[in-house]
């Protein structure tokens, strides 16, 4: 069963006092669920001009809910909203606290958790609480702006109104409420908070650009004049002219610490409006007003796919191959949108998938994280792993990598511009093979480790012996299937290599030939591991079937290698 993980991104109304911020984040990090689980604090992003800190943490649901409560509690103790001023809209010491599904849990389940958290915050802390997005009790309150209407200053009026009172903690606006303000708790999908930097100091111009693009748009005015009265419908509601970007909210502001104005945007539906489309559209709207977008600031964390999609989008516009390593694609996204204009954009600190994997730290526990020398030294050591299976998988990865290289070189070859996309598609396919085979390097070693773990199982009783025998059969079968998978995947590289030998850049035809040699070595090397591991299986019918399949692939690999080498040698002459 997939492990349940949720992300929480509370926004606290303090971005200047480092001691207060640390006390809040310490409360989050030091909390634990009833079962003893803790969260991983991924990011703390304070803003001086906004006087606001965005905190991101992730963990199992119970741990995240408890950490959120403790953070809200500490903020209520330390932040006095009567003294708060900042550029960002706000309503309370903890202004907003969304729960976001990451894996193994639905948005609806997160919404139920958010409602329980909101009720607890109101009951135990006395903080008036609204529920928004998926946790909202009414359609109107799905919109955060509706919950936060009038901001902190409007709370006395709202808490005295039947229609605008909080969902939990409804009471007269007393001294305690004045100090803590109100908070908004909800559940939503991933949201990208982004600021687009402008080469102007004008908040009015920045707002105009924001209104051009945000989904809500701007009020329709009489005579189409900027200073005309807003046009109302029959019910007395202001008629809005929609903006060009669905699933976005945006305002313009001036940031003194940067000395520039920004369009500050929340992309609430990244499927409908990807980051790169928002960047291009803001750039277009700004240019129409004589203004230039100079860069982009990511607030908090961002899903990896948003950057990969952006990098591929800009490479496609340049008619460049997209079949390059992921970190290079992300670097293109950085350079294309100016993510490092205000401060260096460091993916391992800003991309949520990297932080969840590494818990915010660099690690080199996998073979594929090693340098080439370290990998060779580890192979040469007296440790039995990595062994031939991992080496076979790595040779397969190198074979696919050579084919991908030829495709990339061909895509960018002078005079072949009309064929760039054809070769880019081949490179994309090659990247998939490289990634699969690279993963198999570690998977083969993991298969060996599983067998070693079985040998450590107790065998004193008949029950223990039976359990041990069953576990050994399963581990041996897995250790046989992994190299067979390596054979199949490495064999797939031959198709790419043959096309590159025939159609690719002639100057790189020898690279396609070396790739064919490496692919055959990968297939035959993995076959040896299939055979030796299959010999340990009790199920001989299954073992023979696996070996027969491996024999067939090996025979075809020998043929494919010779076919490709024939093409290569004929071209070399």
Buried (B, 14 or more C-beta within 10 A) or exposed (E): EEEBBBBBBBBBBBBBBEEBBEBBBBBBBEBBBEEEBBBBBBBBBBBBBBBBBBBBBBBBBBBBBBBBBBBBBBBBBBBBBEEBEBBBBBBBBBBBBBBBBBEBBEBEBBBBBBBEBBBBBBEEBBBBBBBBBBBBBEEEBBBBEBBBBEBBEBBBEBBEEEEBBBBBBBBEBEEEBBBBBBBBBBBBBBBBBBBBBBEBBBBEBBBBBBBBBBBBBBBBBEEEEEEEEEBEEEEEEEEBBEBBBBBBBBBBBBBEEBEBBBBBBBBBBBEEBBBBBBBBBBBBBBEEBEBEBBBBBBBBBBBBBBBBBBBBBBBBEEEBBBBBEBEEBBBBBBEBBBBBBBEEBEBEEBBBBBBBEBEBEEEEEEBBEBEEEEBEEBBEEEEEBBBBBBBBBBBBBBBBBBBBBBBBBBBBBEEBEEEBBBBBBBBBBBBBBBBBBBBBBBBBBBBBEBBEEBEEEEEEEEEEEEBBBEBBBEBBBBBBBBBBBBBBBBBBBBBBBBBBBEBBBEEBBBBBBBBBBBBBBBBBBBBBBBBBBBEBBEEEEBBEEBBEBBEEBBEEBEEBBEBBBEBBEEBEE
